[in-house]
Structures are given as C-alpha cells and as structure tokens.
Amino acid sequence: MSKKLNLKSILIGGFFSAFVPIGAYLFLKFNGHDGHIKLPKTYGIEKTGSHEQDGKMVADTTYHTIQDITLISQLGDTVSINETLKGKILVVNFFFTSCASICPVLTKNMKLLNKAYKKNDTSIRFLSITVDPDNDSVVRLRQYADKYEVNHDKWLFLTGNKKAIYDFARKELMLKLEPGDGGKDDFIHPEQFVLIDKYRNIRGYYNGLDSNNVRLCAEDAAYLIVEKNVLHEKRR
C-alpha cells in the first residue's frame, strides 16, 4: 500500500512540476485576463441586482468577501490575512499536529502545491490553520513544519484564538466543523483546500485527500495568477 501511495505522490509531483511552465505561459500570453480563458467560479452570493451602463441595464452580483483574522505563525510572527497577506492568492486548509489519520495526507498534498508554485512564490501563499490551538503552540507548529521541510516564507502554519478560528472557518470560509465546539470533537475538521483570490473572494473548494481535486486546485490557482478581475480593476 505504501509503495502505491509513494508512486502516486511521485506521479502527482511530476505533474505539478510540469504545470508551472503552463502558468508562466498563460501569464505571457494573456498578461492578465482578457476574456479568453475560463476562470474559476466565485462562491457565496450575498446580493444580486442591476445597474445602468451605456443606456442598458446590466445584472451584477455581490459576492462574499472574507473578513480579516489575525493569527500567529510557526515563526512567532503576527499574520493578518487581509493586511500582512494583502494582494496574495491563498490556499487554506485546517489540521492539527497530533492528527495521525488524514492530516499527514493533507500536509503532503499541500506540499505538492508548494512545489508547483516555487517560481510564483510572490503571488501565492499557503496557510494551514490548526483547529487545536490549545495544544498547537508556536513551538509545536515550527516542529511540525520543519518535519515536512517547508518554506517558512511561503507556507504558514497558524494558531490563535479557538473561537476566532472556528468562526473564521464557518462564517468566512463557509466550511463545516462538525459537530461543534467543546470537547474532543473540536478536532474534527474539513478535508477541503479553500482557494481565495487576492480580492478575498472564495474561488474554489477541493478535497485535499483526492489527487484529482488537488490537481484542479493547482490549475485554478494558475488562472487566478493571470486573472484581471473587472469587478476590481479596469480592463487593459
């Protein structure tokens, strides 16, 4: 079984490594979204309406924008999602260091995404947030990160106030942390990777245990790197 998993990891890693030039190609070809590439959808419709443009009524939609949370990284740095990481595309997942079941798989798959974007490390950051902050101290997060030989500048392992973390997961990322606060069940966490664009809109949910879903996350992140969002920027 372990040999099969190792082989799959090698194959996936090879694909992600090969995918990086595709992202660069898209950037050079489009230099920003010009309407000819299919972009990831936006999640969390909060309001629909319309406005007049050039004498015509145009439908518009307001999407959920993620509110800020401030956490502490494995290096002991204070990190604000919307200020410290302003303008960065984010891939977020949840874990805890004592988890021996799915967390190692999630972490290894997040590491593959890190490798895929080695050349684009100014555009994207990866965040792994603990759901067990009472036990996952800064020191413990650093040890966990070092175990996986992560790039500490690009991949942040974060801890902080438990209620704030759970509220952020549920209300801002619209994830389910079942069955609720209190007791050991706090440590049940979602398997999804959440893709967030630089404007803080949610652009995708991916099963972090599924290699095909992780591949799709890599592809969608590449499109966001070259996206020119007309809701926030003027077309070139």
N, C-alpha and C positions, 0 to 999 in steps of 0.2 A: 504493500500500500504506500509506504513512504517513498519508494522508488518512483511509483506512478506520480505522486504529488510533486516530487523533485523534477521529473521530466516535464510535467505540465508547467511548473514555475519557470523552467528554462525556456520553454517554447513561448510562454507569455512574455517573459522578459525580452526575448529576441524580437517579438512583435513590437513591443513598446519602444525598444531602442530604434527599430526601423521606422517607427511612426514619427519620431522627432523631425526628420527632414521634411515630412509631409506638412507639418505645422509651419515650418520655415517657408516651404513652397507657397502655402496659402498666403502667408504674410507678404511675400514678394509679389505674388500675382495680384492680390486684391488691395493690399496696403490699407486695409480697413474694409468693412462690409459694404459692398456695392449692390446688394440685392440678388446676387447670382449664386450664393451658397445658402444651403438650408441650415438655419441656426436652431439651437436647442430652444424648446418652448419655455415660456415663463410661467411659473406656478403662483397660485394664491391671488386670484382675482378679488379685489376689495370693492371696486366700483366700476360701473360701466356708464357711459354717457356719450355725448357727441358735441362737436363744436363746428363752427363755420370756417371754412378755409377756401379761399378763392371763389366765394359765392356758392359753395356746396357744403352740405352737412357731412361731416366725416366722423365716423364712430371712433371713440377712444376708450381705453381701458386703463384703470389704475390698479397696479399690482402691489402685493405686499412687499414692503421694504423692511429688511431686518434691522431691528433696533440694536443698539450697542450693548456689549457686555465687556467688562474688564476682568482679566484673569492673570494668573502668574505662570510663566513658562518654566521649563526644566532648567533654565539658566538663572532663574530667580528674577527675571525681568517682568515688569508690568506690561501687559499687552491689551490694548483696546482694539476690538475687532474692526471698528469703523474709523479709528484715528491712527493707531500705530500701523495698521494694515490697509490704510486708505489707498484706493486705486488698485488693489491686488485682487486677482481672482482667487477664490478659496475652495478647497476641498476639505470638508469637515466630517469627522466620524467620532463616535463615542466608544470608550473602552474602560477597563480598569486593570491595573498591573497584576493583580492576583488572579485574574481570569485565566483559566488554563484550557478553556474549550475553544470558543470562536475567536477570542481576541488575538491570539498569535496569527491566525489566518488573515484577519482584517489588517493587522500590522504589516504582514509580509506583502499583502496586496497593495497597501498604501505605499510601501517602499518601492514597489514596481512603478507606481505612478511617479514617484520622486525621480527615479532613474530616467523615465521617459521625458521629463521636463528639466533635465540637467542644464540644457542650453537656454531654457526660458525661465531661469530662476528669478528674474526681476519682475516677471508678470504674474506668477502664481505662488501661493503658499499652501501648505498642508497642515491641518490642525487636528490633533487627536485630543479630545477633551475627556477627562476622567469623570465617571459617574460615582466614584467613590473618593471624594476629596478628603474625607475624614482620615483615610489611611494613605492616600497617594500624595505624599508631601513632595516638595520640590526635589529633595534628595532622591526620593524613590523614583520620581519621573526621570531624573537625569540618569539613574542607573538603568532604567528600562530603555531609554533612548540610546544609551551607549551600547547596550546589549545588541541592538539592531544596527549599530554603526550609522546613525542618521546624521544628516547635515543639519546642525542645530540652527543655522540661519534660515533654512528653507522649510523645515518641518518642526512645528512646535507642539510639545506635549503640555497640556494646560490643566491647571487646577484652580479652585477658588471656592466661593460660597456655594454650598449644595443647592439651596433653593434657587439661587440665581441661575445655576447651570441647568437645573431641571426646567425652570420657567423658559429659559432660552431654547432648550430642545423642543419643548412642547408648543410654546406660543410663537416663537420666532421662526424656528425651522419646521414647525408643524409635524413633529415626529411623535410617536407613541412610546412612552416609557412605562411599560406595564409591570405590575398592576397599580403602582402609585408610590407615594412617599412612605417611608417608615420601614424599619426592619431590613432583613436581608434582601427583600425583593427590590430594594433600590438598585441593586447591582444588575438587574435585568435591563438590557439596553438594546437599541435598534441596531440592525446589521447594515443599515444604509450608509453609503457615502453621499453627502449632500454637496452639490456643485452650486456655488454662489458667484455671480458676476461682480464686476468692480463697482456696479451701481447698487449692490446689495439686494438684488432680486434673486430668488431661487430659480435655478435653471435646470436642475435635474436631481433625481433620486436613483441610486444604483445599489443593488445588492452587493455588498463588499465581499461576500463569500463566493460569488459567481464570477468566473473568469471572463465570460462574455459581457457581463454588466460592467466590470472594471474596464474592459477594453472600450466600451461605449463612453464611459466617463472620460477616458483619455482623449477620445475623438472629440467629444463635446467641448472639453476644456480647450482644445486646439482652436475650435471655431470661435470661442469666446475671446481668445487672444487677438484675433483679427477682426472681431466684430466692431462695427461702428453703429452704435445704438441711436437711432433717430429720435428716440424719446428724450435723450440727454444731450446729444451733440448735433450740430448741423452737418448735413451731408457735404462731402468734399466736391 
